[in-house]
Amino acid sequence: MQTLMDVAALHNRLGADSMERRTVLLDVRWALGDPNGREHYLAEHLPGAVFVDLANELAGPADPRRGRHPLPSRDHFQRSARSWGIRTGDVVVVYDNSGNLAAARLWWMLRQAGVRDVCLLDGGLAAWLDAGFDVESGEPATGQGDVVLTGPAMEVVDAGQAATWGQHGLLLDARAGERYRGEFEPVDPRAGHIPGAVSAPTTANLGADGKFLPPDVLRERFAGLGARADVPIAVYCGSGVTAAHEIAALEIAGFPAALYPGSFSEWCNSVSHPVVTGDEPYGENSSGDSPR
């Protein structure tokens, strides 16, 4: 399975007179604190790309027991995927304009649902524009798809597994370092990290151009954090969005990893879950009713 597609390969694919398999482009224009993703998409997107609403199509209603962006039901997701025009056998390419930090959520969800031929457009919209390729505005006509989502095809962990993951495996926290350390928390009720987690900010997966770093560089990065072939890896973030980006980077580096979908927004809303602060996995201080 291919994780990434570069803009030249996509441009060639879209420009081919006839292809054995259709290509569906999905635009996940979303960023924390920016409610105008759809407007950004309407102003400028790849030709034929369909807008995907992360908050309403890639997540269920926020619930403290499940996190800020809980995974939607399989039926809900299948209805959305069909409304984007995905048919059985299509090649799906997803992108955004933020280094795929949002688009990776859709990449992971489609993989999880059994869609094998889905990849991220490396560099996203910015790379497409830098290459001088055309964009369009407005809303393209979209036919109804017939894709059948199956799965589960990607590993997930729950809060109970996350609680002890660091004792036998590698638990990566994909949020910014200051949130991991508990110095700053913009959205969740408690600051800090899950005991045993190692800080691995998602943004360090990308170069200055917004593209993923080369596989050998990513492999060295994750190996330095404790990744090995014989060590099970799980990843979380604030609400299960950017953690999917880390899973994509780990896959590029050759390390399979599980996602904790509820992530820290689920974890910290339970008083029975300890939260620790500081640079170390088991922290300098702890909060919550349970011992570390």
C-alpha positions as CSV (number, residue, x, y, z in Angstrom):
1,M,0.0,0.0,0.0
2,Q,1.2,3.5,-0.9
3,T,1.2,6.1,1.8
4,L,2.2,9.2,-0.3
5,M,1.8,10.5,-3.8
6,D,3.7,13.4,-5.1
7,V,2.1,16.2,-7.1
8,A,3.9,15.3,-10.3
9,A,2.5,11.8,-10.2
10,L,-1.0,13.0,-9.4
11,H,-0.8,15.6,-12.2
12,N,0.2,12.9,-14.6
13,R,-2.5,10.6,-13.4
14,L,-5.2,13.2,-13.7
15,G,-3.9,14.2,-17.2
16,A,-3.9,10.7,-18.6
17,D,-6.5,10.2,-21.4
18,S,-7.7,6.9,-20.0
19,M,-7.1,5.3,-16.7
20,E,-8.1,1.8,-15.7
21,R,-9.1,3.2,-12.3
22,R,-10.6,6.5,-11.4
23,T,-8.9,8.9,-9.0
24,V,-11.0,10.7,-6.4
25,L,-9.6,13.8,-4.8
26,L,-10.7,14.8,-1.3
27,D,-9.9,18.2,0.3
28,V,-9.8,18.2,4.2
29,R,-9.3,21.9,4.8
30,W,-9.4,22.1,8.6
31,A,-7.2,23.6,11.3
32,L,-7.8,23.9,15.0
33,G,-9.3,27.3,15.7
34,D,-10.2,28.0,12.1
35,P,-13.9,27.5,11.3
36,N,-13.6,28.6,7.7
37,G,-12.3,25.5,6.0
38,R,-15.1,25.3,3.5
39,E,-14.6,28.9,2.5
40,H,-10.9,28.3,1.9
41,Y,-11.8,25.3,-0.2
42,L,-14.4,27.1,-2.3
43,A,-11.9,29.8,-3.1
44,E,-9.2,27.5,-4.3
45,H,-8.8,23.7,-4.6
46,L,-7.4,21.0,-6.9
47,P,-9.5,20.4,-10.0
48,G,-12.4,18.1,-9.2
49,A,-11.6,17.8,-5.5
50,V,-14.5,17.3,-3.1
51,F,-14.6,19.1,0.3
52,V,-14.7,16.9,3.4
53,D,-16.0,18.4,6.6
54,L,-13.7,17.0,9.3
55,A,-15.9,18.1,12.3
56,N,-19.2,16.7,10.9
57,E,-18.1,13.9,8.5
58,L,-14.9,12.6,10.2
59,A,-16.1,12.8,13.8
60,G,-19.2,12.2,15.9
61,P,-20.5,14.8,18.4
62,A,-18.0,15.8,21.0
63,D,-18.4,13.7,24.2
64,P,-16.1,14.0,27.3
65,R,-16.3,10.2,27.6
66,R,-15.0,9.8,24.0
67,G,-13.1,12.9,23.2
68,R,-13.5,16.1,21.1
69,H,-13.5,14.2,17.8
70,P,-14.8,10.7,18.4
71,L,-14.9,8.4,15.4
72,P,-18.3,8.4,13.7
73,S,-20.3,5.2,13.2
74,R,-19.4,3.0,10.3
75,D,-22.8,3.7,8.7
76,H,-22.3,7.5,9.0
77,F,-18.9,7.3,7.5
78,Q,-20.0,5.1,4.6
79,R,-22.8,7.5,3.8
80,S,-20.2,10.3,3.8
81,A,-17.8,8.3,1.6
82,R,-20.5,7.6,-0.9
83,S,-21.5,11.3,-1.0
84,W,-17.9,12.2,-1.9
85,G,-18.3,9.9,-5.0
86,I,-16.0,7.1,-3.9
87,R,-16.8,3.9,-5.8
88,T,-15.4,0.4,-5.3
89,G,-11.9,0.2,-6.8
90,D,-11.2,3.9,-6.9
91,V,-7.8,5.4,-6.0
92,V,-8.4,8.0,-3.4
93,V,-5.9,10.9,-2.8
94,V,-6.5,13.2,0.2
95,Y,-4.8,16.5,1.0
96,D,-5.1,19.8,2.9
97,N,-3.1,23.0,3.1
98,S,-1.4,22.3,6.4
99,G,1.1,19.6,5.7
100,N,-1.6,16.9,5.8
101,L,-2.1,17.4,9.5
102,A,-5.8,17.2,9.0
103,A,-6.0,15.1,5.8
104,A,-4.2,12.2,7.6
105,R,-7.3,11.8,9.7
106,L,-9.3,10.8,6.5
107,W,-6.4,8.8,5.2
108,W,-6.4,6.7,8.4
109,M,-10.2,6.4,8.6
110,L,-10.4,5.1,5.0
111,R,-7.5,2.7,5.7
112,Q,-9.2,1.6,8.9
113,A,-12.4,1.0,6.9
114,G,-10.7,-1.3,4.4
115,V,-9.9,1.1,1.5
116,R,-6.5,0.0,0.5
117,D,-5.7,2.5,-2.3
118,V,-5.8,5.8,-0.4
119,C,-2.8,8.0,-0.1
120,L,-1.8,11.5,1.1
121,L,-0.7,14.1,-1.5
122,D,2.7,15.0,-0.2
123,G,2.9,18.7,0.5
124,G,-0.8,19.2,-0.2
125,L,-2.2,22.3,-1.9
126,A,1.0,24.3,-1.4
127,A,3.1,21.8,-3.3
128,W,0.5,21.7,-6.1
129,L,0.6,25.5,-6.4
130,D,4.4,25.6,-6.2
131,A,4.5,23.2,-9.1
132,G,2.5,25.7,-11.2
133,F,-0.5,23.4,-11.6
134,D,-4.0,24.7,-12.1
135,V,-6.6,25.1,-9.4
136,E,-10.3,25.8,-9.5
137,S,-12.9,27.5,-7.3
138,G,-16.5,26.7,-6.4
139,E,-18.1,23.3,-6.0
140,P,-17.7,20.5,-8.6
141,A,-20.5,18.2,-9.5
142,T,-20.2,14.9,-7.6
143,G,-21.8,11.6,-8.5
144,Q,-23.0,9.2,-5.8
145,G,-20.5,6.5,-4.9
146,D,-21.1,2.8,-4.0
147,V,-18.1,2.0,-1.9
148,V,-18.6,-0.6,0.8
149,L,-16.6,0.1,4.0
150,T,-15.5,-3.0,5.8
151,G,-12.5,-3.1,8.2
152,P,-11.3,-2.8,10.8
153,A,-7.9,-2.8,9.1
154,M,-5.8,-0.6,11.4
155,E,-5.1,-1.2,15.1
156,V,-6.7,0.9,17.7
157,V,-6.3,1.1,21.5
158,D,-8.6,2.3,24.2
159,A,-7.9,4.2,27.4
160,G,-7.3,1.0,29.4
161,Q,-4.6,-0.1,27.0
162,A,-3.1,3.4,26.8
163,A,-2.8,3.4,30.7
164,T,-0.2,0.6,30.6
165,W,1.2,0.9,27.1
166,G,4.4,2.6,28.2
167,Q,5.2,-0.4,30.4
168,H,5.6,-2.8,27.5
169,G,5.7,-0.6,24.4
170,L,6.2,2.9,23.1
171,L,3.3,5.4,23.6
172,L,3.9,8.6,21.5
173,D,2.2,11.9,22.2
174,A,1.9,13.8,18.9
175,R,1.0,17.2,20.4
176,A,3.2,20.2,20.7
177,G,5.9,19.9,23.3
178,E,4.5,22.6,25.5
179,R,1.2,20.8,25.7
180,Y,2.9,17.5,26.5
181,R,4.9,19.2,29.3
182,G,1.7,20.8,30.7
183,E,2.9,24.4,30.1
184,F,0.0,25.3,27.9
185,E,-3.4,23.7,27.2
186,P,-5.7,25.6,24.9
187,V,-8.7,23.3,24.8
188,D,-8.7,20.5,27.3
189,P,-9.6,20.7,31.0
190,R,-6.2,19.4,32.3
191,A,-2.7,20.0,31.1
192,G,0.1,17.4,30.8
193,H,0.3,13.9,29.3
194,I,-0.6,10.3,29.8
195,P,1.9,8.6,32.1
196,G,4.5,6.7,30.2
197,A,4.1,8.7,27.0
198,V,7.0,10.1,25.0
199,S,6.8,13.5,23.4
200,A,6.9,13.3,19.6
201,P,5.4,16.5,18.1
202,T,3.8,15.8,14.7
203,T,5.2,18.9,13.1
204,A,8.7,17.3,13.3
205,N,7.6,14.8,10.7
206,L,7.7,17.6,8.1
207,G,10.3,19.6,6.3
208,A,10.1,23.4,5.8
209,D,8.2,22.7,2.6
210,G,5.4,20.9,4.3
211,K,6.3,17.6,2.9
212,F,7.1,14.5,4.9
213,L,10.8,14.0,5.7
214,P,12.5,11.1,3.8
215,P,12.0,7.6,5.1
216,D,15.5,7.2,6.5
217,V,15.3,10.5,8.4
218,L,11.9,9.6,9.8
219,R,13.3,6.2,10.7
220,E,16.2,7.8,12.6
221,R,13.8,10.2,14.4
222,F,11.5,7.4,15.7
223,A,14.3,5.1,16.5
224,G,15.7,7.9,18.7
225,L,12.4,7.9,20.5
226,G,12.5,4.2,21.2
227,A,10.9,2.7,18.1
228,R,12.0,-0.8,17.2
229,A,10.6,-3.7,15.1
230,D,9.9,-5.7,18.3
231,V,8.3,-2.8,20.3
232,P,4.5,-2.2,19.9
233,I,3.8,1.5,19.2
234,A,0.6,3.5,19.9
235,V,0.0,7.2,19.2
236,Y,-2.4,9.8,20.6
237,C,-2.8,13.6,20.3
238,G,-5.5,16.0,21.5
239,S,-8.4,14.4,19.8
240,G,-7.2,11.7,17.4
241,V,-6.6,14.0,14.4
242,T,-2.9,14.8,14.2
243,A,-2.0,11.4,15.7
244,A,-3.1,9.9,12.4
245,H,-0.4,12.0,10.8
246,E,2.2,10.5,13.1
247,I,0.9,7.0,12.1
248,A,1.4,7.9,8.5
249,A,5.0,9.1,9.2
250,L,5.7,5.9,11.2
251,E,4.4,3.8,8.3
252,I,6.7,5.7,5.9
253,A,9.6,4.9,8.4
254,G,8.6,1.3,8.4
255,F,7.0,1.1,11.9
256,P,3.3,0.0,12.2
257,A,1.4,1.8,15.0
258,A,-2.0,1.8,16.7
259,L,-4.2,4.9,17.2
260,Y,-5.8,5.9,20.5
261,P,-8.9,7.6,18.9
262,G,-10.1,9.3,22.1
263,S,-6.6,10.7,22.8
264,F,-5.9,13.2,25.5
265,S,-9.3,14.9,25.3
266,E,-10.9,11.6,26.4
267,W,-8.2,10.7,28.8
268,C,-8.1,13.9,30.8
269,N,-11.9,14.2,31.2
270,S,-11.9,11.2,33.6
271,V,-10.7,12.0,37.1
272,S,-9.6,8.4,37.5
273,H,-6.9,8.9,34.8
274,P,-3.7,10.4,36.1
275,V,-2.0,13.2,34.2
276,V,1.6,14.0,34.6
277,T,3.7,17.1,33.6
278,G,7.3,17.8,32.6
279,D,9.7,16.4,30.1
280,E,9.8,12.8,31.3
281,P,7.3,10.1,30.4
282,Y,6.3,9.6,34.1
283,G,6.5,13.3,34.8
284,E,7.5,15.6,37.6
285,N,4.0,16.0,39.0
286,S,0.7,14.1,38.7
287,S,-2.9,14.9,39.0
288,G,-6.0,12.7,39.3
289,D,-7.2,10.2,41.8
290,S,-5.2,7.2,40.7
291,P,-1.5,6.5,41.4
292,R,1.0,6.7,38.6
